[in-house]
Structures are given as structure tokens and as C-alpha cells.
């Protein structure tokens, strides 16, 4: 196996010698012969539209009543402007975002009477938060850098794959209709992007949850298809084994946060996907109480201790855990970029067993969201796999989970990796 010289055991500390980043300066000759790029954003960064049908029960969300909601598509996530102007809409929007599990179909679906769609699939226009205060967390700066520095152009050789972040992959034998539909459209987008660019294979660039989804997509694509259509996989802010901070499952609902209102986010199929993997964290205690400790191997019991039902804990075991344990080499040239040097919770203490309270935390290294153990596991689960011909990992010092796609120097390094992937000889 050929391995890049910059490896996880020899982290690259890049920040100290950063030069100014000029997004508008196109590198000479960069626009000529570029491989097409397809971007997959992180959790909550894909915009969603919704419309109501006659099947919708307005009594479940009285604020959704009136002719304003009937028979038209409207922005559901994130409609920051509408919620700022009328906070009374929050219960309606939260209800429309909620998923339900259908035990007959063995799958997740929208609330009856709600239809949803990702906005502007194929472009990056569907990326964003809708909130100007958080405009740089969803690849906007990366898009501008690819266009300004390398000469990429939307709809020509730069494409986006927004997705419904509420849904998640399922293992063989389990239904996941919406996510399977996304994978089909992603496959078609990659093929179209390649064909529009003289049959050049595509560079996939992802952030956070988008990396987990792309890894799943590649591992379940035929090897001949991968060789034909994928030039390189650049995975930013994604670990191999989940995140300890995401074990903070408690906390009360708020009046304005759609995802926390009435515990909306806990209905999502994707909510447990980034929890710590037993492969990475093993039996080490991650949550500590006076009565009992919980490791990554105890997550089903931990879910029930947090008020989730036996059925919900069982779905974690049958739907989520098999996908988590199957994380591995995508078998295409891969570069992983992560931030380090940011205090990241690696152990949570709820001394009295009150999981609704704010825990005390023991901090270690990471990007504030992903622990360094999860990043180091990439070297084993991807880099050491004989099926992986090329693997490179970069750790950028003093850079957060979002900073990898929003800090000037980190974005510059990310764009450089795209440029290197373009220049690499097959």
C-alpha cells in the first residue's frame, strides 16, 4: 500500500506559518483541465422545502392552519427570516420536521401529509443555514475559494449534493427509502459531472456528516464504478469512530430552536449515527455516574437511561450500529483533513445520574466536536486496509470542527488538496 508521507502519527502543524488567503486570486492555469468537484455538506447544512397535503392533521400543529400553508412548496429548513418575524411558527415548523418510524415498513418517514425535498440538488445553492450569523459553517467560503482560486464554475465543473440530513443509511436487510433515493441521485450526479467534463473522474469533497454518507456511498459502489468515476475523496472534519460530546443527550427543549423544540431532533434517523463506535472507544468509560459507567459498548443501555424507549434502543442496535461498525476504506484515493488543538470532551460526568443536567467534562484533544481518537482511527480503518491504495491525513493545529471549512488558512489547505488531487497521475 502506498501511503502519503504526511501521516496521522506525524501531524502537520500548519497554522504557525500561514500566509494570507486570497480567495480571488486564480492560480495560473488552474482552470484548464480541472476534474469536476462534487460537494457534500455537513449536518443541517442542506436546505429543505416542504408542502402539506390533504392528509396532514392540522390539529397536531394548530399554527400550521390557514390558507397560507395549503398546496404550495415553502422553505422549511432553515427559514430563518420567517421564524425571526413570527416565532409563533416554531411549533409548526418543528412538527413538520419531525420523523416517525413505521414499524410495518420498517423505515422512517415524514409526518403524514408532509412532503419534503432538498433544495437545488446538483448545485451549492441549497447549502446554508439561513442565519447570517452562521453563514460560514456550510461550505460557502470553500465554494468561493474553489471558484476564485482554482477557477471552478457552478454547473460546469462544480456541483453540490444537498441531502435530507434527517435520514441515515441502513444496513443490508433494513429499509431506508429516502436515503437510498439520495444515493441514487448522487450516483447520477457524479456520472453526469464526469460526462460533462470529458469523462474526467470526479473529486468528492465532504464535511462532517457528509463524509460519513460519502464513505457509505463509496463502500457500496462497485469497484469498477469507483475506478471509472471517482478521482479522489477529500473528507474534512470526519472521524472514523464518532464523537463523545454527542453523548450529551439530555437538556430541556427551548422555545426557539427547531431541532430541540419538543425533542424534534431525537426523531431523526440520523441522530445516533455519529455516536462513539465500540471499535474506536471500546470499553473505556465515556459517561460516568455514581451508580454506573457507560462505554461505547453500552450505548443501548445508556439510551434507555436517557428516556428512550426499548424500541428506540433496539433500532440503534439493528440499524445504526452495523453501519457504524462497517466504517472503513472507501478504496479510492483519500485525503482526510481534521482540526486539532481544541479542547474536546472525552468523558462526561453526571454524578447524580441526572442526564438532563449539564455534565462535568474531562477534556482531551480534538476539534471541539470530534475526539482525536476518532481521527487517529482513520489511519487504521482506512490507511491500513490493503484495499486502500492511497491515503493521506492532515491535522491542522488550533482549528475547530467548523474552522476546517471557515478559517482562511484551513480553507487554503483544503483547496490545495483539491488542486493536488487534480494534478495526481492515475
C-alpha positions as CSV (number, residue, x, y, z in Angstrom):
1,X,0.0,0.0,0.0
2,X,1.3,3.4,-1.0
3,X,0.9,5.9,1.8
4,X,1.5,9.7,1.7
5,X,4.4,11.0,3.7
6,X,2.2,13.1,5.9
7,X,0.5,10.6,8.3
8,X,-1.5,10.8,11.4
9,X,1.4,9.8,13.6
10,X,3.3,12.8,12.3
11,X,0.6,15.6,12.4
12,X,1.1,18.6,10.2
13,X,1.0,21.7,12.3
14,X,0.2,24.3,9.7
15,X,-1.2,27.3,11.4
16,X,2.0,28.9,12.6
17,X,3.3,29.6,9.1
18,X,0.0,30.5,7.4
19,X,0.2,33.1,4.6
20,X,-2.7,35.4,3.8
21,X,-5.5,33.7,1.9
22,X,-6.6,35.5,-1.3
23,X,-9.8,33.8,-2.5
24,X,-10.0,35.9,-5.6
25,X,-6.5,35.1,-6.9
26,X,-6.8,32.3,-9.5
27,X,-3.8,30.1,-9.7
28,X,-2.2,30.3,-13.1
29,X,-3.5,27.6,-15.4
30,X,-5.7,26.1,-12.7
31,X,-9.0,26.4,-14.6
32,X,-7.7,24.3,-17.5
33,X,-8.3,20.6,-17.3
34,X,-9.9,20.6,-13.8
35,X,-11.6,17.5,-12.6
36,X,-15.2,18.1,-11.6
37,X,-15.9,18.6,-7.9
38,X,-19.0,17.4,-6.1
39,X,-19.5,18.8,-2.6
40,X,-21.5,17.2,0.3
41,X,-22.1,19.5,3.3
42,X,-22.4,18.6,6.9
43,X,-25.4,18.0,9.2
44,X,-28.2,20.7,9.0
45,X,-26.5,22.5,6.1
46,X,-28.9,21.3,3.4
47,X,-32.0,23.4,2.8
48,X,-35.3,21.6,2.8
49,X,-38.6,22.6,1.2
50,X,-42.0,21.2,2.4
51,X,-45.6,21.2,1.3
52,X,-48.7,19.9,3.1
53,X,-51.3,17.6,1.6
54,X,-54.9,16.8,2.5
55,X,-53.6,14.0,4.7
56,X,-52.0,16.5,7.2
57,X,-53.7,16.7,10.6
58,X,-53.7,20.4,11.4
59,X,-54.8,19.6,15.0
60,X,-51.3,18.2,15.6
61,X,-49.9,21.7,14.9
62,X,-52.5,24.4,15.1
63,X,-50.0,27.1,14.0
64,X,-49.9,25.3,10.6
65,X,-53.5,26.2,9.9
66,X,-54.9,28.6,7.3
67,X,-54.7,29.0,3.6
68,X,-51.1,30.2,3.9
69,X,-49.9,26.6,4.2
70,X,-52.1,24.9,1.5
71,X,-50.8,23.3,-1.7
72,X,-47.5,25.1,-2.1
73,X,-43.9,24.5,-1.5
74,X,-42.2,26.6,1.1
75,X,-38.8,26.7,2.8
76,X,-38.9,24.5,5.9
77,X,-35.2,24.4,6.9
78,X,-33.8,26.8,7.6
79,X,-36.4,29.6,7.2
80,X,-34.5,31.9,9.5
81,X,-36.4,35.0,8.2
82,X,-39.9,33.6,8.8
83,X,-39.1,32.5,12.3
84,X,-37.5,35.8,13.2
85,X,-40.5,37.6,12.0
86,X,-43.0,35.2,13.6
87,X,-41.7,33.0,16.4
88,X,-45.2,31.5,16.8
89,X,-44.4,29.4,13.7
90,X,-41.8,27.4,15.6
91,X,-44.2,24.7,16.8
92,X,-45.5,24.2,13.2
93,X,-42.0,24.0,11.7
94,X,-40.8,21.6,14.4
95,X,-43.8,19.4,13.7
96,X,-43.2,19.3,10.0
97,X,-39.5,18.4,10.5
98,X,-40.3,15.5,12.8
99,X,-39.9,12.0,11.5
100,X,-42.0,8.9,12.5
101,X,-40.9,5.3,12.4
102,X,-43.2,3.0,10.6
103,X,-42.9,-0.5,12.1
104,X,-44.8,-2.1,9.2
105,X,-42.5,-0.7,6.6
106,X,-39.5,-0.9,8.9
107,X,-38.5,2.6,7.9
108,X,-38.6,6.3,8.8
109,X,-40.9,8.7,7.0
110,X,-42.3,12.2,7.3
111,X,-45.3,13.0,9.4
112,X,-48.4,12.0,7.4
113,X,-49.4,14.7,5.0
114,X,-45.9,16.3,4.8
115,X,-43.8,16.2,1.6
116,X,-40.2,17.4,1.7
117,X,-37.4,17.8,-0.8
118,X,-33.8,19.0,-0.7
119,X,-33.3,22.4,-2.4
120,X,-31.4,22.9,-5.6
121,X,-29.8,19.4,-5.8
122,X,-26.8,19.4,-8.2
123,X,-25.8,22.9,-7.1
124,X,-24.4,24.5,-3.9
125,X,-27.3,27.0,-3.8
126,X,-29.1,24.6,-1.4
127,X,-26.3,24.8,1.2
128,X,-26.6,27.3,4.1
129,X,-28.1,28.0,7.4
130,X,-30.3,30.9,6.6
131,X,-28.8,32.8,9.5
132,X,-26.3,35.5,8.5
133,X,-24.5,35.0,11.9
134,X,-23.5,31.4,10.9
135,X,-23.1,31.9,7.1
136,X,-19.6,30.3,7.0
137,X,-20.4,26.9,8.6
138,X,-21.8,25.3,5.4
139,X,-19.1,25.4,2.8
140,X,-19.8,28.9,1.4
141,X,-16.3,30.0,1.9
142,X,-14.9,26.8,0.3
143,X,-17.2,27.3,-2.7
144,X,-15.9,30.9,-3.1
145,X,-12.3,29.7,-2.8
146,X,-12.7,26.9,-5.4
147,X,-14.2,29.4,-7.8
148,X,-11.8,32.3,-7.0
149,X,-8.5,30.5,-6.7
150,X,-8.9,27.5,-9.0
151,X,-11.4,28.8,-11.5
152,X,-14.2,26.3,-10.8
153,X,-17.7,27.2,-12.2
154,X,-21.1,26.3,-10.8
155,X,-22.9,23.9,-13.1
156,X,-19.9,23.3,-15.3
157,X,-17.3,21.6,-13.1
158,X,-18.6,22.4,-9.6
159,X,-21.6,20.7,-8.2
160,X,-23.4,20.2,-4.9
161,X,-25.3,17.3,-3.4
162,X,-27.6,18.6,-0.6
163,X,-29.5,15.8,1.2
164,X,-32.2,15.4,3.8
165,X,-30.0,15.3,6.9
166,X,-32.8,13.7,9.0
167,X,-32.3,10.4,7.3
168,X,-29.5,7.9,7.5
169,X,-28.1,4.8,5.8
170,X,-29.3,1.4,6.9
171,X,-27.5,-2.0,6.8
172,X,-28.5,-4.7,4.3
173,X,-31.9,-6.0,5.0
174,X,-33.1,-2.8,6.6
175,X,-35.3,-0.3,4.7
176,X,-34.1,3.3,4.1
177,X,-36.1,4.5,1.2
178,X,-35.3,8.2,1.3
179,X,-31.5,7.8,1.9
180,X,-31.4,5.1,-0.8
181,X,-33.0,7.6,-3.2
182,X,-30.3,10.2,-2.3
183,X,-27.6,7.7,-3.1
184,X,-29.2,7.0,-6.5
185,X,-29.3,10.7,-7.3
186,X,-25.8,11.2,-6.0
187,X,-24.6,8.4,-8.3
188,X,-26.3,10.0,-11.3
189,X,-24.8,13.4,-10.4
190,X,-21.3,12.0,-10.3
191,X,-21.8,10.3,-13.6
192,X,-23.2,13.4,-15.2
193,X,-20.5,15.7,-13.8
194,X,-17.9,13.3,-15.3
195,X,-19.5,13.1,-18.7
196,X,-19.9,16.9,-18.8
197,X,-16.1,17.2,-18.3
198,X,-14.8,14.9,-21.0
199,X,-15.3,11.8,-18.9
200,X,-12.9,13.0,-16.2
201,X,-13.5,11.3,-12.8
202,X,-14.9,13.4,-10.0
203,X,-13.3,14.7,-6.8
204,X,-15.7,14.3,-3.9
205,X,-15.3,16.9,-1.1
206,X,-17.2,16.5,2.1
207,X,-17.6,18.0,5.5
208,X,-18.6,16.3,8.8
209,X,-21.7,14.1,8.3
210,X,-21.4,14.4,4.6
211,X,-18.1,12.4,4.9
212,X,-19.9,9.5,6.7
213,X,-22.6,9.5,4.0
214,X,-20.0,9.6,1.2
215,X,-17.9,6.8,2.8
216,X,-21.1,4.7,2.9
217,X,-21.8,5.5,-0.7
218,X,-18.3,4.6,-1.9
219,X,-18.1,1.4,0.1
220,X,-21.3,0.2,-1.5
221,X,-20.4,1.2,-5.1
222,X,-18.9,-1.4,-7.4
223,X,-15.1,-1.2,-7.7
224,X,-15.3,-0.7,-11.5
225,X,-17.7,2.2,-11.0
226,X,-15.3,3.8,-8.4
227,X,-12.3,3.4,-10.7
228,X,-14.2,5.0,-13.6
229,X,-15.9,7.9,-11.8
230,X,-14.0,8.9,-8.6
231,X,-10.6,10.5,-8.9
232,X,-10.2,11.4,-5.2
233,X,-12.2,11.6,-1.9
234,X,-11.4,14.6,0.3
235,X,-13.0,14.2,3.7
236,X,-13.0,17.1,6.1
237,X,-13.9,17.1,9.8
238,X,-14.9,13.4,9.9
239,X,-13.6,10.8,12.3
240,X,-13.8,7.1,12.0
241,X,-15.5,6.4,15.3
242,X,-18.0,9.1,16.2
243,X,-17.9,11.7,19.0
244,X,-18.1,11.6,22.8
245,X,-19.6,15.2,23.0
246,X,-22.7,13.9,21.2
247,X,-23.4,11.6,24.2
248,X,-25.0,14.7,25.8
249,X,-28.5,13.6,25.0
250,X,-30.4,15.4,27.8
251,X,-31.3,19.0,28.2
252,X,-34.7,20.7,28.1
253,X,-36.4,21.9,24.9
254,X,-36.2,25.6,24.0
255,X,-38.9,27.8,22.6
256,X,-37.0,28.9,19.5
257,X,-34.6,26.1,18.5
258,X,-36.4,24.0,15.9
259,X,-34.3,20.9,16.5
260,X,-34.7,20.9,20.3
261,X,-38.3,22.0,20.3
262,X,-40.4,19.1,21.6
263,X,-37.2,17.0,21.1
264,X,-37.7,17.1,17.3
265,X,-34.2,16.0,16.5
266,X,-34.5,12.8,18.5
267,X,-37.0,11.6,15.9
268,X,-34.4,11.7,13.1
269,X,-33.0,8.5,11.7
270,X,-29.5,10.2,11.7
271,X,-29.4,11.4,15.3
272,X,-27.4,8.4,16.6
273,X,-25.1,7.9,13.6
274,X,-22.2,9.9,15.0
275,X,-22.2,8.3,18.5
276,X,-18.9,6.7,19.7
277,X,-18.0,3.5,17.9
278,X,-17.1,0.4,20.0
279,X,-14.3,-0.2,17.5
280,X,-12.6,3.0,18.4
281,X,-13.6,3.6,22.1
282,X,-14.0,0.0,23.3
283,X,-15.0,-0.5,26.9
284,X,-13.4,2.7,28.3
285,X,-15.9,4.7,30.4
286,X,-17.2,7.7,28.4
287,X,-20.1,8.6,30.7
288,X,-19.6,8.3,34.5
289,X,-22.3,8.3,37.3
290,X,-22.0,7.2,40.9
291,X,-24.2,4.2,40.1
292,X,-22.9,3.1,36.7
293,X,-20.4,3.9,34.0
294,X,-21.2,3.7,30.2
295,X,-18.8,2.9,27.4
296,X,-19.4,2.8,23.7
297,X,-20.4,-0.8,24.1
298,X,-23.2,0.3,26.5
299,X,-25.0,2.8,24.3
300,X,-28.3,0.9,24.1
301,X,-28.5,0.8,27.9
302,X,-27.4,4.5,28.0
303,X,-30.2,5.5,25.6
304,X,-32.8,3.8,27.8
305,X,-31.3,5.6,30.9
306,X,-31.9,8.8,29.0
307,X,-35.6,8.1,28.4
308,X,-35.5,6.5,25.0
309,X,-37.8,3.5,24.6
310,X,-36.8,-0.1,24.3
311,X,-37.8,0.0,20.6
312,X,-35.6,3.1,20.0
313,X,-32.6,1.4,21.7
314,X,-33.3,-1.7,19.7
315,X,-33.3,0.3,16.4
316,X,-29.9,1.7,17.4
317,X,-28.6,-1.9,17.6
318,X,-30.2,-3.1,14.4
319,X,-30.0,0.0,12.2
320,X,-27.2,2.3,13.4
321,X,-24.6,0.1,15.0
322,X,-24.0,-2.2,11.9
323,X,-23.3,0.9,9.8
324,X,-21.0,2.4,12.4
325,X,-19.0,-0.8,12.7
326,X,-18.7,-1.0,8.9
327,X,-16.8,2.2,8.5
328,X,-13.7,1.5,6.5
329,X,-11.7,2.1,3.4
330,X,-13.6,3.7,0.5
331,X,-11.0,2.1,-1.8
332,X,-10.4,5.3,-3.8
333,X,-7.5,7.8,-3.2
334,X,-8.5,9.5,0.0
335,X,-7.3,12.6,1.9
336,X,-8.6,13.3,5.4
337,X,-8.3,16.8,6.9
338,X,-9.2,17.5,10.6
339,X,-8.6,20.2,13.1
340,X,-6.9,19.5,16.4
341,X,-5.8,21.5,19.4
342,X,-9.3,22.4,20.5
343,X,-10.5,21.1,24.0
344,X,-12.9,18.3,23.3
345,X,-14.9,16.4,25.9
346,X,-13.7,12.8,26.2
347,X,-15.5,11.8,29.3
348,X,-18.8,13.1,30.8
349,X,-19.7,13.0,34.5
350,X,-23.3,13.0,35.7
351,X,-22.6,12.3,39.3
352,X,-26.2,12.1,40.4
353,X,-27.4,10.4,37.2
354,X,-29.4,13.4,36.1
355,X,-28.8,13.3,32.3
356,X,-30.9,16.4,31.8
357,X,-28.3,18.5,33.7
358,X,-25.1,19.9,32.2
359,X,-22.3,17.4,32.8
360,X,-18.8,17.9,34.1
361,X,-16.4,17.0,31.5
362,X,-12.8,15.8,31.1
363,X,-11.3,17.3,28.1
364,X,-8.7,16.0,25.6
365,X,-7.6,16.9,22.1
366,X,-9.8,17.2,19.1
367,X,-11.7,19.8,17.1
368,X,-14.3,20.6,19.7
369,X,-16.7,18.1,18.3
370,X,-14.7,15.1,17.2
371,X,-12.1,13.4,19.6
372,X,-8.6,12.9,18.4
373,X,-9.0,9.1,19.0
374,X,-11.7,9.1,16.2
375,X,-9.3,10.9,13.9
376,X,-6.4,8.6,14.6
377,X,-8.6,5.6,13.9
378,X,-8.7,6.8,10.3
379,X,-5.1,5.6,9.9
380,X,-6.1,2.1,10.9
381,X,-9.6,1.7,9.5
382,X,-8.7,3.4,6.1
383,X,-5.0,3.8,5.8
384,X,-4.0,0.2,6.9
385,X,-6.6,-1.5,4.7
386,X,-5.0,-3.4,1.8
387,X,-7.8,-2.2,-0.4
388,X,-6.7,1.4,0.1
389,X,-4.1,2.4,-2.5
390,X,-3.5,6.0,-1.4
391,X,-4.3,7.6,2.0
392,X,-3.2,10.9,3.4
393,X,-4.2,12.6,6.7
394,X,-3.6,16.2,7.7
395,X,-4.2,17.6,11.2
396,X,-4.4,21.4,11.3
397,X,-3.4,22.8,14.7
398,X,-5.8,25.1,16.6
399,X,-8.6,24.5,14.2
400,X,-12.2,23.6,15.1
401,X,-14.7,21.3,13.5
402,X,-16.2,24.2,11.5
403,X,-12.9,26.0,11.2
404,X,-11.7,23.4,8.7
405,X,-14.1,24.9,6.2
406,X,-14.3,28.5,7.5
407,X,-10.8,29.6,8.8
408,X,-8.8,31.2,6.0
409,X,-5.7,29.1,6.2
410,X,-7.6,25.8,6.7
411,X,-9.7,26.6,3.6
412,X,-6.5,27.3,1.7
413,X,-5.1,23.9,2.7
414,X,-8.3,22.2,1.7
415,X,-8.3,23.9,-1.7
416,X,-4.6,22.9,-2.1
417,X,-5.6,19.3,-1.6
418,X,-8.2,19.6,-4.3
419,X,-5.5,21.1,-6.6
420,X,-3.1,18.2,-5.7
421,X,-5.8,15.7,-6.5
422,X,-6.3,17.3,-9.9
423,X,-2.6,17.0,-10.6
424,X,-2.2,13.4,-9.3
425,X,-1.4,10.9,-12.1
426,X,-3.7,7.9,-12.1
